[in-house]
Amino acid sequence: MKQSAAFFLLFLFAVVAWSASHHGADMGVWIDGDDIDGPMVFAGGGLLLGGAIALLVGAILAVVFAGVGIVVVVALVVAAAAVALTVAPFLLPFVLPVLLVGYLMGRSRRNQVVRT
């Protein structure tokens, strides 16, 4: 799928380039009585300028969205920590038996290692 999308974009670029170079060949622009002709005088410059602007805007948006993503992740971590700190005292009755069982199991395993 990705490869066909790349070929499609390459085909569209080729069509645009062919159209800009062939269909505008008979274009003529008159500025102060001087004839300026050719397809790439204004259209080519605009195409290059538009491409450069699009790349710059894309890079700026990538940086902005990456920054927003980092801020959102940090906010979620802080919210999760706040919720955990709020709920922690209520979970203490559940945590104490688990810690006690873990301690007793670890002590019995330690005693088995010492015996062998």
Buried (B, 14 or more C-beta within 10 A) or exposed (E): EEEEEEEEEEEEEEEEEEEBBEEBEEBEEEEEEEEEEBBBBEBBEEBEEEEEEEEEEEEEEEEEEEEEEEEEEEEEEEEEEEEEEEEEEEEEEEEEEEEEEEEEEEEEEEEEEEEE
